[in-house]
Amino acid sequence: MNEFYQDLNQSLFYKWIQSHQKTYQSHHIDFYTDDAERTIHFNTDAYLGTLYFWQDDVIEESIIDKENQRHVFYLHFQIVHFAQAQFLFNEFINYLLSGKHQMKYILLCCSSGLSTYLFATKLQEIAERYHLPYYFEAMSIHRLKDKALHHDLIVLAPQVSYLEPYVKKNIDANIPITTFKSSIFATGDYLEAFNHISSILTESVS
């Protein structure tokens, strides 16, 4: 039964990717599939990206820099559930759209900085494991106005979400500010944390 659902997951994922062809084209990504080889190819001015669909529900994501023919993004994973596969695919697409790779610097804030430090540490471990272009730091929210900020996003812990107007007033930089839901922060839902961060960063450049 488990093998049946695994095969179903991969087939649905393959078709889900194909169903968004117009979206890729709107972002100037050339898209084509090779059903015989079970591969999907994504072509941009800077990169050539390929998804390989292997047995046992395994997906391989590869991006090659056309300028030097080197791999700049590589991820090999087994589908655990559909949301996980979607998230990792979206990171693959975001990398393709970034032109040349650009690291995003994310600052997490709570009252003391301790709880967000632990959360940021775990997010950084995951980012490094999956070659995601994020660098995480943590800081007390009360130190923000005295600190030079060079970040792409500030994320507040839910317990200090009421201070968001204070943050917007006391930082000079034009940095997007968002808050983690309690369901993300209190349960350690790191997948949803990455989904939230990715969506906010995408909105900020659209």
N, C-alpha and C positions, 0 to 999 in steps of 0.2 A: 504493500500500500504506500509506504514512504517513497519507494522508487517511482511509483506512478505520479505522485504529487511533485516530485522533483522534476520529472520530464515535463509535466504540465507547466510548472513554474518557468522553465527555460523557454518553452514554446511561446508562452504568453509574453514573456519578456522580449523575445525576438520580434513578435508581432507588434508589441507596444512601441518599440523603437521605430519600426517601419512606419507606424501610423503617424509619426510626427515629422514626416519628410518635409512638409511645407514649412515647418518651423525652422529646420536646419537651412533650407534654401533662403528663408527670409534673413538669416544671419550670414549669408554668403558662404555656406558650407556645402560643397558638392557631396552628394550622398549616393552610394550605390551598394547593392548587395550581391553576394555570390551564394545563392541558396545551395548549390552543390557542395561548396566548401564550408558552408555554415559560417560565413564571415560577413561583416558589414564594414564598409570603408567610408571615412569622412576626410574630405580634402579641403584645406584652406591655403591661403597664400604662404603661410609659414610652416604648416604642419601637415603630416599625413597620419591620420588616426585609424586604427583598425580594432574591431572587436571580433574575437574568435570564440565560437561556441563549441566547447568540448563535451565529452561524455561525463557522466556523473555530476551534471549540473554545474560544471566549471566554466567560468568566463575569464577570458584574458583580454585586458585592455592595453593597447600599445600606441604611443605617439612618437613619431620620428620627426626631428627637426630637419627640414628640407635643405637647409643651408649647409649642414655638416654631416647629414645622414646618421646622426646619433639619436639613441633613445633618450627622450627627456621625461617620459612618463610611462611607467609600467606597473600594472597591477594584475594579480592573478588571484581569483577568489571563487569560492563556491557559494551559490545562492542559498542563503539561509531563509530569507523571506523576501517577498516582492519589494517592500519598502527599502530594504537594504540595497538591493540591486539597482533600484531607481536612484537612490542617493549617490552610489558610486558611479553610475553612468552620468548623472548630472555634473559631478566633479570632473569627469572626463571631458564632457562638452565645454564646461567653463574654462578648462585649460586650453582647449582648442581656440576658444573665442578670445582668450587673453592676448593673442598675438605672441609676443615673447613673454616668457614666464615672469610673473610679478608676484612676489610674496605679499600677502595681506597680513597686517599687524592688528591683532585684536586685543583690546584691553578689557578685562573683567573686573568689576568693582562690587564690593560689599562694604559693610560698615568698618571692619577691621582689615579686610584683605585676606584673612586666613581661609575662610571657606571657599572663596573664589580662587585662591592659590591652589588648593587641592583639585578643584574642578578644572582649572586651566592646565595644571600638570597632566591630568588624564587626557584632556583634549589634545595637548601637544604630543603625547605618546601616540595617540591614534593618527594624528596628522603625519607624523614621521613614518609610521608603519605603512601608511597607504600613499605616501608621497603627495600629500595634499598641501597646497601653497598657503599655509597659515602658520603664523607665529603668535603664540598666546602669552600674555602677561597678566598679572593680577596686582591690584592696588586698592588701598582704602579710598573710598569715595571722597573723604575729607582732604585728601592730598592733591586732588585733581587741579585745583586752581593754582597751586604752587609748583606744578610740574609741567615742564615743556612736553607737549604731546605730539607725537608723530605717528598716529595710528589711523587705520582705515575704518575702525568701528569701535565704539564703546558699548559694552553690554553690562547692564546692571542686574545684580541678583534680585530676586523678587522682594526680599525683605527691605530693600532700599529703593524700590520702584517709585515711591512717593517723592523721592528727591530728584526725579528727572528734571523738573523745572529749574531746580538749583544748579544742576550740572550744566544745563543749556545756558544758563545765565553766567556761569563762572568760568567757562572755558572759552578761549579766544578762537580756537581752531574750528573750522567748519567740518566737524566730524559727525557722521550719523550716530544716533544714540537709540538703543533699544533695550528691552528687558526680557530676561528669560521668564517663561511661565513657571509657576511653582511646580507643576507636574514634571518639568524638565530638570529643574535644579535639585529638587528634594529627592528625586528617584534616581538621579544619575543617568538620565536618558541622553547619552552622548550622541546617538544617531540623530535624534530630533534636535539636539543643540546645533549640530552641523547643518541640518536642514534649515533651521531658523537663520543662522548666520549667513548661509549661502543666499537665501532669499532676500535678506536685507541688503547685502552687498550688491546683488543683481539690481535691486530697485534703485540703489543710490547712483548707479551709472547709466540707468536707462533714460 
